[in-house]
Amino acid sequence: MVSGSLTPNGICPDCGLHSRRRHGWRRRRLQDYPAHGEEVTVDLAICRWRCQAHACPRRTFSDQIASIARPFARRTSRVGEIVSHLGHAAGGRPAERLLHRLGLRISDDTVLRQLKKRAQGTAEPPTVIGIDDWSWRKSQTYGTIIVDLERRVVIDILEDRDVVTCTNWLKRHPEVEVISRDRCGLYAQAARQGAPQAKQVADRFHIVQNLRQAIEEQMNLHGRATGRALLFDADNVTAAGSLLKSRLAHRTSRE
């Protein structure tokens, strides 16, 4: 068993008043690093104090020892760091298997929850975002994905592909300065209404896509403008026969 720091008084987290009136002890059981392949649990005893301020809504409070564990945590801070690093590097289930090999019985759901808590605690307001649609169900139901392009993380996922929904989201985030989007007029209208201070740009994928489509249109126009086929009839027959043979060979290999 490990006792908490025996300070002569406690500090109320709400009103900040120092209290010397001890109320009792609080027991916390924390998961820690294994020793020689065996699980280790830290039995931590923390002092509880009474707040002597009459106007303070908190009557009792406990000492907070951030160097050992965060409030309401079930494992020590150093174990939480290992869980976060493995989860970020490997993902949920692979990190679970690695932690089991290290002697830490932690599930993949716990790994993902740890990653979400760290992301929420360290997230900064996004200034450069990317907006695009994505399919909940292909060719049937579409939503909107919003990505922080500076940190390369997904910020939010909207349930539909609607101007009003996207506009409301942008109004709640006035810190956005640059919006990268596709050629869809829906997101252009949402950006003008929800974030008029932001600059709209096109990302590299859609610029290359625009270039490819422009080249295809020019090539098609050039082929039609000549008024004749680009290949002779014999060459067309030979090309069609080769294409048919390649398709049959591909089908045979698949079977």
N, C-alpha and C positions, 0 to 999 in steps of 0.2 A: 504494500500500500504506500502511496506517495501523498503527502499532505501538501496543501496549497501554501502560498507564501503567508507567513504569520505577520501581517502588517498590524500596527497598533490601531488603525482605524480604516474604515471603508469610505468610498466616494460614491454617492448616489448617481447613477447614470442619467437621471431625469433632471434633478434640481442642482446637482453638483455639490451638495452639502456633505461635509465630513461627519461621519458617525463613529462613535466609540462604543456603541451599544450592540453587543454581539447577540444574534438571534439563535444561531445553531450552526450545523454543518450540513453541507450538501455533498452527496456522493455521486461521482461520475465514473463510469467504466468506459475506457477508451482503448480501441484497438491500436497496437503499436507494432514495430518491426518484429518479425519472428526471431527466435534465438535457437540455433542448432536444430532447425527444422520444426520447432514447436511454436505454437501460437502464444503470443504475449499480450496480456491485457493489463492496462494501467488502471489501478483503483485509486482514483484521485479524490481527496477530501478537500472541499473548498468551504471557506467560512461564509456564513450568511449574516447580514447586518440589518438592523432596523433603521429606517429613515426617520429622523426626529423632526423633520419639517412638517408642520400640520397641513400646509396647503399642497404638499406633494402627493400625487395620486399613487405613487409607488410606496408601499409600506415596508417591504423587505427587498433586499437585493444581494447578489453574490459577487464575490471577487472574480474579476475576469483575468485569466492568465493566457493572453494571446500567444505567448511563446510556446505553449504546450498544445492548446487546442482552441478552436473558435467556439463561440457560444452555440450550444445545442448540437455540437458536432459529436459523432460517434467514433471518431478515430483521431489520432494526433495529427498535428499540422504537417509533420514530415511524411507521414503515410499519405495524407491528402496530396502532397506535392508529387509523390511517386505515381499515384493513381492518375493525376492530371497529365503528367508527362507521357505515361504509357498510353493513355486514352487518346491523347492528341496525336501520337506517333502511329499507333496501330489500329485504333478504333475500339468498338465495344467488345465484341467476342474475342478477338485476338488478345486484347489487353487482359481480359478475364483469364484466359488460359495462361498467359505469362505470369500474372499475379498469383495464380494457384501454384505454379511451379516455384515461386518465391516464398510460398507459405502464407499468403494473404488471401483469405476467403472473401472475395469481393465479386459481386455479380456484374454482368455487363450493363444492366440498367443503372447500377450505382456509378459506374464509370461515366456513363453519359450524363447523369445528373450532376456529377462533379464538374464535368466540362461546361455544362450550361451555367452553373453557379459562377465559375471563374469568368466566363464570357460576359455575364451580366454585371459582375463586379468591376471589371476592367475596361468595359466598352466606353469609347469616346464618341461624341456626336459625329455622325458621318457628314462629310462635306462633298465628296465625289461619289456618286452612286450610279448604278446601272439598272435600268428597268427593261424587262422583257416579259413576254408571255411564256407559259409552259402548260403542259396538258396534265390535268388530273386523270383524264381518260382520253386516249388519243383520238383525235378528230371529233370529239363529242363535248367534253367539258374542259375549259381552260381557266387558268388563274394567272396571277401576276407575281413574279419573283423580283425582289429588290436586293441588290448586292452592294456592299461597300467595296469599291474598286481599289481603294488604298490598302485595305487590310485583307482583301480577298476572302471575305466571309459573307454569308447570307444574313441580311438584317431582318427581313420579314417576308412572309408569303401571304398574298391577298387571295381571298377565296374566289374571286371572279376577275374578269377582264373588262372593267367598267370605268368610265371616265370619272364618275362621282367618287367611287371608292379610292381610286388612285389620287384624285385631287385632295380628298380629306386627309389621306396619309401625308401628302406633301405639306399641307397646311400645318400639320402637327410637328413638322420638322423644318422650321425656318432656317436652320443652319446649313441647308444644302446649297452648294454653290455651283456645282456642275452636274448635269444629268446626261448620261449616255443612254441612247435609246436607238430603236430601229426606225424604219421609215413609216411605221404605223401612225396614222394621224390621231389615233385615240390617245396615245401617250404624249404626243405633241400638245394636244389640247389640254390634257391634265397638267402638264408642266407649265403651260402658260397661265392656267387658272390657279394652280396650287402653289407654284414657286416662280413667280414672275422675276424674282431677283437672280435666279439660276440661269446659267448658260447651257444651251442644249447642243450636244455634240453627237457624232456617230462613232461607234466603236470600230475596231479594226476588222472584225468579222463582217459587219454589214458593208463597210467600204469595199472590201474584196468581193463580196457578193454583188454589189452594184457594178463593179468593174467587169466581173464575169458576165453578167447579164447584158451589159452594154456591148461587150465584144461579140456575144452570141447574136444580138440583134443586128449589129453591123455586118457580120458574116452572112446572116440570112438575107439581108437586104442586098448585099453584093452578089450572092448566088442567084437571086431572082432578077436582078437588074440586067444580067447578061443575056437573058432570054433563052439560054441553052443549058443543058445539063453539064455539071462540072466534070463528069466522067463519060466516056463513050459507052455504047450499049454493051459491048463485049466485056468491058471492065465492070459494068454494073452487074452483069450476070455472074462473073467470077467472084465479085465481092459478096453477092447474095449467097452463092454456094459456100463460100468459106465461112460466112456467118452462121449458116445452117449447120455445117459440120461442127463448128465450135460449140454451138448450143447443144447438139446431140451428145457430144463428148462430155460436156459439163453435166448433162442430165444423167448419163451413164455412170460417171464417177460418183455422183451424189447417191444414186441407187445402190 
